[in-house]
Amino acid sequence: MGDVKDFDAFWREQERRRTGGRVGERFKVYGKEYTLPLDMPAGVMLRLLRVREELGDDAPIPADEAALMAYDIFGRTNVEEWTRQGMGIEKLVDMLAWAMERINNDVGVTAGNRRSRRSKAAGKRTRPPASKRAASKRTRSKASPSSRTGR
């Protein structure tokens, strides 16, 4: 029957080498301390990719998707406890954006585009829609070389 690849042992060794004994960043909510995971849960990344594909890179993450991502990062029991203590979606989204920045800087949720999302939610557009940006790029690329350089 041949050898079986033991991913559990492989991942334990990889984690030990990668972290060198480090733990995730600690944070406090409603007087209790918690620890972030060192690695972004795959469910969060897959959900984020799907949302971006469906709604575009600049679209705000829908509240239901943000809640599911928060469950994956913080744990369902913790998120539900925080909401029982009065946490609203804005605070949860703030925590989610902060956690995603800390866990993995290349997931596309940063303090800057979090502020952009809030502006959009308030009805203020900070960038033209993706379709207009794409049309603008096509128009610029068709322009003559001298008009692109300003000469």
MODELLER restraints for C-alpha pairs under 7 A, 6 or more apart:
rsr = mdl.restraints
at = mdl.atoms
rsr.add(forms.Gaussian(group=physical.xy_distance, feature=features.Distance(at['CA:23:A'], at['CA:38:A']), mean=6.70, stdev=0.5))
rsr.add(forms.Gaussian(group=physical.xy_distance, feature=features.Distance(at['CA:24:A'], at['CA:35:A']), mean=5.50, stdev=0.5))
rsr.add(forms.Gaussian(group=physical.xy_distance, feature=features.Distance(at['CA:24:A'], at['CA:36:A']), mean=4.72, stdev=0.5))
rsr.add(forms.Gaussian(group=physical.xy_distance, feature=features.Distance(at['CA:24:A'], at['CA:37:A']), mean=5.13, stdev=0.5))
rsr.add(forms.Gaussian(group=physical.xy_distance, feature=features.Distance(at['CA:24:A'], at['CA:38:A']), mean=4.85, stdev=0.5))
rsr.add(forms.Gaussian(group=physical.xy_distance, feature=features.Distance(at['CA:25:A'], at['CA:35:A']), mean=5.59, stdev=0.5))
rsr.add(forms.Gaussian(group=physical.xy_distance, feature=features.Distance(at['CA:25:A'], at['CA:36:A']), mean=5.34, stdev=0.5))
rsr.add(forms.Gaussian(group=physical.xy_distance, feature=features.Distance(at['CA:26:A'], at['CA:33:A']), mean=6.71, stdev=0.5))
rsr.add(forms.Gaussian(group=physical.xy_distance, feature=features.Distance(at['CA:26:A'], at['CA:34:A']), mean=5.58, stdev=0.5))
rsr.add(forms.Gaussian(group=physical.xy_distance, feature=features.Distance(at['CA:26:A'], at['CA:35:A']), mean=4.37, stdev=0.5))
rsr.add(forms.Gaussian(group=physical.xy_distance, feature=features.Distance(at['CA:26:A'], at['CA:36:A']), mean=6.28, stdev=0.5))
rsr.add(forms.Gaussian(group=physical.xy_distance, feature=features.Distance(at['CA:27:A'], at['CA:33:A']), mean=5.59, stdev=0.5))
rsr.add(forms.Gaussian(group=physical.xy_distance, feature=features.Distance(at['CA:27:A'], at['CA:34:A']), mean=5.40, stdev=0.5))
rsr.add(forms.Gaussian(group=physical.xy_distance, feature=features.Distance(at['CA:27:A'], at['CA:35:A']), mean=6.30, stdev=0.5))
rsr.add(forms.Gaussian(group=physical.xy_distance, feature=features.Distance(at['CA:28:A'], at['CA:34:A']), mean=6.11, stdev=0.5))
rsr.add(forms.Gaussian(group=physical.xy_distance, feature=features.Distance(at['CA:38:A'], at['CA:103:A']), mean=5.96, stdev=0.5))
rsr.add(forms.Gaussian(group=physical.xy_distance, feature=features.Distance(at['CA:39:A'], at['CA:103:A']), mean=6.09, stdev=0.5))
rsr.add(forms.Gaussian(group=physical.xy_distance, feature=features.Distance(at['CA:40:A'], at['CA:103:A']), mean=5.93, stdev=0.5))
rsr.add(forms.Gaussian(group=physical.xy_distance, feature=features.Distance(at['CA:40:A'], at['CA:104:A']), mean=6.50, stdev=0.5))
rsr.add(forms.Gaussian(group=physical.xy_distance, feature=features.Distance(at['CA:41:A'], at['CA:72:A']), mean=6.48, stdev=0.5))
rsr.add(forms.Gaussian(group=physical.xy_distance, feature=features.Distance(at['CA:41:A'], at['CA:73:A']), mean=6.58, stdev=0.5))
rsr.add(forms.Gaussian(group=physical.xy_distance, feature=features.Distance(at['CA:43:A'], at['CA:72:A']), mean=6.84, stdev=0.5))
rsr.add(forms.Gaussian(group=physical.xy_distance, feature=features.Distance(at['CA:44:A'], at['CA:69:A']), mean=5.20, stdev=0.5))
rsr.add(forms.Gaussian(group=physical.xy_distance, feature=features.Distance(at['CA:44:A'], at['CA:72:A']), mean=6.55, stdev=0.5))
rsr.add(forms.Gaussian(group=physical.xy_distance, feature=features.Distance(at['CA:60:A'], at['CA:117:A']), mean=5.54, stdev=0.5))
rsr.add(forms.Gaussian(group=physical.xy_distance, feature=features.Distance(at['CA:63:A'], at['CA:89:A']), mean=6.97, stdev=0.5))
rsr.add(forms.Gaussian(group=physical.xy_distance, feature=features.Distance(at['CA:66:A'], at['CA:93:A']), mean=6.70, stdev=0.5))
rsr.add(forms.Gaussian(group=physical.xy_distance, feature=features.Distance(at['CA:70:A'], at['CA:96:A']), mean=6.09, stdev=0.5))
rsr.add(forms.Gaussian(group=physical.xy_distance, feature=features.Distance(at['CA:71:A'], at['CA:79:A']), mean=6.39, stdev=0.5))
rsr.add(forms.Gaussian(group=physical.xy_distance, feature=features.Distance(at['CA:97:A'], at['CA:109:A']), mean=5.77, stdev=0.5))
rsr.add(forms.Gaussian(group=physical.xy_distance, feature=features.Distance(at['CA:97:A'], at['CA:110:A']), mean=6.37, stdev=0.5))
rsr.add(forms.Gaussian(group=physical.xy_distance, feature=features.Distance(at['CA:100:A'], at['CA:109:A']), mean=6.56, stdev=0.5))
rsr.add(forms.Gaussian(group=physical.xy_distance, feature=features.Distance(at['CA:101:A'], at['CA:109:A']), mean=6.54, stdev=0.5))
rsr.add(forms.Gaussian(group=physical.xy_distance, feature=features.Distance(at['CA:101:A'], at['CA:110:A']), mean=5.93, stdev=0.5))
rsr.add(forms.Gaussian(group=physical.xy_distance, feature=features.Distance(at['CA:116:A'], at['CA:126:A']), mean=6.43, stdev=0.5))
rsr.add(forms.Gaussian(group=physical.xy_distance, feature=features.Distance(at['CA:119:A'], at['CA:125:A']), mean=6.65, stdev=0.5))
